[in-house]
């Protein structure tokens, strides 16, 4: 059986779907009863409700578990301590593989949530546990949070330069890679950067979206202060606000991109392009309207 932590989020659910498609038995850790009800309505899996910050509940999670795919809650201020607690619990089990969902370029100290993931990676190196680390770039799916506004107004608003480059990756490709390293046995000790095939600015993404949906899409840069006001309105934590603002400042100066060669070699197929993603998403939206 394979354990997936942080399973109710978009990454966790994508990994669960990929594992089930590969015939694996899955146990998931979710945070509350609402998430348990959601997951039980969608998937035939074992579900445990618990808080990753409570170390005493972690040891029982690993009973009967062969491998774990550890996803920390997004932008969690205690990611390092959670990771250390997970590693400690895993060391006291019969686990044969610990797969850590990290991030592209965790070495960047200017982005605190990246730096915390690097510290978890470092702890894995010295743990004695057989490990694999996946380092995905930003998801193509991140744009879906603004999809309705983009479709209605024709504008993508970003709090950094529209010319800064990224290599967005399709979440499904990331999940397929996760299932692959969990189902095959020759990925122990590997660290894989997972990037999409296109190195694109938001300006270039807008051009691709325009072609895919047959409507003109433009990019508007907003100030960090304007973004912060909007983020406060939706209740982001102080740590998330600070971390994201530092991330946007980094993106503005340097972009955030990498090579797709590793993902291509893992999947043994071309990773999904941004154009393919945009066309597929547009088709899905049209079907949802029927």
Protein Blocks (a to p, Z undefined) as FASTA:
>chain_A
ZZdehklbmklmmmmmmmmmnopacddddfblklmmmmmmmpccddddddfklmklmmmm
mgopabdcddddehiaklmmmmmmmmmmmmmmcbfbdcddddehkllmklmklmmmmmmm
mmmmmnopacddddddddfklmmmmmmmmmmnopacdfbdfkbccddddfklmmmmmmmm
mmpcclghiacddddfbdcdfklmmmmmmmmnopacddddddfklmmmmmmmnopafklm
mmmmmmmmmmmmnopaddfklmmmmnopacddfklmmmmmmmmmmmmmZZ
